[in-house]
Amino acid sequence: MHFCRFLLHTDVDNPDFLKRILWTDESKFTREGILNLHNLHHWAPKRQNPHAKRQQSFQRRFSVNVWAGVIGNQVIGPHYLPDNLNGDNYLEFLQNDLPELLAEVPVFNEDVPIVFQNDGCPAHWRLTVREYLDNVFPNSWIGRDGPIAWPPRSPDLTPLDFYVWGRAKELVYATEVPTREVLIQRIEAAFGTIKNEIRLRTTTVTIRQRCRACIRNRGEQFEQNL
């Protein structure tokens, strides 16, 4: 609840504050995914058990680890990270890849501080990562043991979790994914769709609503009350 109160109070003092938070996250997209079984029936040959076909086709597994960000009503990414994310390759991403991803985002070319958010997973918590964030976003980043503490187990507060990942996987897994190349193509197409959707324009409003709901529920699960 403390984090939600902090966001709402700061938002009152600075109405642009929520628009200046760069929310970030990673999500694994696998071959199995969240398959739409209704569509699978159309894909399977006649008189063949679609579930048997699905089980056979998944003998060759693959996955991609996707990073994305949201700031205001803009989605940044997708960007592909190593499957086994650790402090070293995450720091390399922050130093080398993130600046390029942000270069064409208008808000980063303005002389206004940005607040960087990541959660508390081990790769994000590495000391070298935190030292780097302290240097690049002084007193202005959200995370485990950061200047703005990230509350553990709180994915329902970030637009990546309450919107982007679910919507992307809904689009990607509408039909079976035959190859890793097709998986990446669908991820790219899904993000292209999401970037043009109206719901993305209400991100900051939704964050306020979720913070208020979290406080009303005393920090307990609140999505069922939205």
Summary of the structure (lengths in Angstrom):
residues: 226
radius of gyration: 19.2
end to end distance: 16.4
largest distance: 64.3
contacts: 655
relative contact order: 0.17
helix: 52%
strand: 15%
